[in-house]
């Protein structure tokens, strides 16, 4: 197989289409080792990964729904139900967390965020290479400081992605991709 075939076939599998089994211990170890091989200016390691599995997934969903209801008491019941259930499909959720030093003398914050984003993307590619499906999700909780605190993040940390990983239960949809001529040109 041409190594670029993996990129050509890459697609997100909606989290609700993922189920058991998830990666076993050896597969997870392999996935994580591959995922952290990213560009990292200054070897600063401006990211970390938090795994959420088993009963912790439902507990997180309930706590986030409760938090969301406190912040927006007029939310419809179906939105809160979605909050409660969103982590109950894929057996493994990998939270990619950027550890950003906004005042680093040599490494701009943007480069730190992009390095963390590469970790999230490598998790998607690695999961697919291991035969699993995956989806990178964010949602309101990824941008909320109270949700970050719930997950134990420090003030200089932020959620980049909730990467849902599991066995594909139904074929993933393909979406339209841009034509290369729409997104590429030579600078002269």
C-alpha positions as CSV (number, residue, x, y, z in Angstrom):
1,X,0.0,0.0,0.0
2,X,1.2,3.5,-0.8
3,X,1.6,5.4,2.4
4,X,-0.4,8.3,1.0
5,X,-3.4,6.0,0.6
6,X,-4.1,6.4,4.3
7,X,-4.4,10.2,3.8
8,X,-6.5,9.7,0.7
9,X,-8.9,7.5,2.6
10,X,-9.0,9.6,5.8
11,X,-12.5,10.5,7.0
12,X,-14.1,11.2,10.3
13,X,-16.5,8.6,11.6
14,X,-19.3,10.3,13.5
15,X,-18.9,9.5,17.2
16,X,-22.4,8.0,17.4
17,X,-21.3,5.4,14.8
18,X,-18.4,4.2,17.0
19,X,-18.7,1.4,19.5
20,X,-16.8,-1.4,21.3
21,X,-14.2,-2.6,21.1
22,X,-11.8,0.2,21.4
23,X,-8.0,-0.1,21.2
24,X,-6.5,-2.6,23.6
25,X,-3.6,-1.6,25.8
26,X,-0.9,-2.4,23.2
27,X,-2.8,-0.6,20.4
28,X,-3.4,2.4,22.6
29,X,0.3,2.5,23.5
30,X,1.2,2.3,19.8
31,X,-1.3,5.0,18.9
32,X,-0.1,7.4,21.6
33,X,3.5,6.9,20.7
34,X,2.8,7.7,17.1
35,X,0.5,10.6,17.9
36,X,3.1,12.6,19.8
37,X,5.6,12.6,17.0
38,X,4.7,16.1,15.9
39,X,6.4,19.3,15.0
40,X,7.4,20.9,18.2
41,X,9.5,24.1,18.0
42,X,12.1,24.0,20.8
43,X,11.0,20.5,22.0
44,X,8.6,22.5,24.3
45,X,5.9,19.7,24.4
46,X,3.0,22.2,24.6
47,X,0.4,19.5,24.9
48,X,-0.8,16.5,26.9
49,X,-3.5,13.8,26.4
50,X,-6.2,12.8,28.9
51,X,-8.0,9.5,28.4
52,X,-11.7,9.0,29.3
53,X,-13.1,5.5,29.2
54,X,-15.6,3.2,30.9
55,X,-18.0,4.8,33.4
56,X,-16.0,8.0,33.4
57,X,-17.5,8.8,29.9
58,X,-21.1,8.9,31.3
59,X,-20.0,10.7,34.4
60,X,-18.4,13.4,32.3
61,X,-21.5,13.8,30.1
62,X,-23.7,14.2,33.2
63,X,-21.4,16.7,34.7
64,X,-21.1,18.7,31.5
65,X,-24.9,18.7,31.0
66,X,-25.4,20.0,34.6
67,X,-22.8,22.7,34.0
68,X,-24.4,23.7,30.7
69,X,-27.8,23.9,32.4
70,X,-26.4,26.2,35.1
71,X,-24.9,28.5,32.5
72,X,-27.9,28.5,30.2
73,X,-31.1,27.6,32.2
74,X,-33.3,28.0,29.1
75,X,-31.6,25.3,27.1
76,X,-33.9,22.8,25.5
77,X,-34.1,19.4,27.0
78,X,-32.8,17.8,23.8
79,X,-29.6,19.9,24.0
80,X,-28.9,18.7,27.5
81,X,-29.7,15.1,26.6
82,X,-27.1,15.4,23.8
83,X,-24.6,16.7,26.3
84,X,-25.3,13.8,28.6
85,X,-24.9,11.2,25.9
86,X,-22.2,12.6,23.7
87,X,-19.4,10.5,25.3
88,X,-21.3,7.2,25.6
89,X,-20.7,5.9,22.1
90,X,-17.0,5.5,21.4
91,X,-15.2,3.4,24.1
92,X,-12.3,5.8,24.2
93,X,-12.2,9.6,24.3
94,X,-8.7,11.2,24.1
95,X,-8.8,14.8,25.2
96,X,-5.9,16.7,23.5
97,X,-4.9,19.6,25.8
98,X,-2.7,22.5,24.7
99,X,-0.4,23.9,27.4
100,X,0.1,27.4,26.1
101,X,2.8,29.8,27.4
102,X,1.5,33.1,25.9
103,X,4.7,34.9,26.8
104,X,7.3,32.3,25.7
105,X,10.3,34.3,24.5
106,X,10.9,32.1,21.4
107,X,7.8,30.0,20.7
108,X,4.7,31.9,19.7
109,X,1.4,30.7,21.2
110,X,0.1,29.9,17.7
111,X,2.9,27.4,17.2
112,X,2.1,25.8,20.5
113,X,-1.5,25.4,19.5
114,X,-0.6,24.1,16.1
115,X,1.6,21.4,17.6
116,X,-1.3,20.3,19.8
117,X,-3.5,20.2,16.8
118,X,-1.0,18.0,15.1
119,X,-1.3,15.6,18.0
120,X,-5.1,15.5,17.5
121,X,-4.7,14.9,13.8
122,X,-2.2,12.1,14.4
123,X,-4.6,10.4,16.7
124,X,-7.2,10.4,13.9
125,X,-4.7,9.0,11.4
126,X,-3.3,6.5,13.8
127,X,-6.7,5.2,14.9
128,X,-7.6,4.7,11.2
129,X,-4.2,3.0,10.6
130,X,-5.0,0.6,13.4
131,X,-8.4,-0.3,11.9
132,X,-10.6,2.0,14.1
133,X,-12.7,5.0,13.4
134,X,-12.3,8.3,15.0
135,X,-13.8,11.8,15.1
136,X,-12.3,15.1,16.4
137,X,-15.0,17.0,18.2
138,X,-15.0,20.2,20.2
139,X,-18.3,21.8,21.1
140,X,-19.0,24.4,23.8
141,X,-17.2,22.4,26.5
142,X,-13.8,22.7,24.6
143,X,-14.0,26.5,25.0
144,X,-15.4,26.7,28.5
145,X,-13.1,27.4,31.5
146,X,-15.5,25.7,34.0
147,X,-15.5,22.6,31.8
148,X,-11.7,22.8,31.6
149,X,-11.6,23.0,35.4
150,X,-13.9,20.0,35.6
151,X,-11.3,18.0,33.7
152,X,-8.5,19.3,35.9
153,X,-6.9,21.7,33.4
154,X,-4.6,24.5,34.7
155,X,-5.3,28.1,33.7
156,X,-2.7,28.0,30.9
157,X,-4.2,24.8,29.4
158,X,-7.1,24.6,26.9
159,X,-8.9,21.8,25.2
160,X,-8.0,21.3,21.5
161,X,-10.0,18.2,20.8
162,X,-12.1,15.4,22.1
163,X,-11.0,12.6,19.9
164,X,-13.5,9.8,20.0
165,X,-12.0,6.4,19.0
166,X,-13.8,3.0,18.5
167,X,-14.9,0.3,16.1
168,X,-16.9,1.5,13.2
169,X,-20.4,0.2,13.4
170,X,-21.6,1.5,10.0
171,X,-19.8,2.9,7.0
172,X,-18.5,6.5,7.5
173,X,-20.0,9.0,5.2
174,X,-17.8,10.7,2.6
175,X,-18.1,14.4,2.2
176,X,-17.4,16.7,-0.7
177,X,-13.8,17.8,-0.7
178,X,-12.5,21.0,-2.4
179,X,-11.0,20.8,-5.8
180,X,-7.3,21.4,-5.6
181,X,-7.6,24.3,-7.9
182,X,-9.8,26.1,-5.3
183,X,-7.2,25.9,-2.6
184,X,-3.8,25.8,-4.2
185,X,-1.7,28.2,-6.4
186,X,1.9,29.1,-7.1
187,X,3.3,32.4,-5.8
188,X,5.2,34.0,-8.6
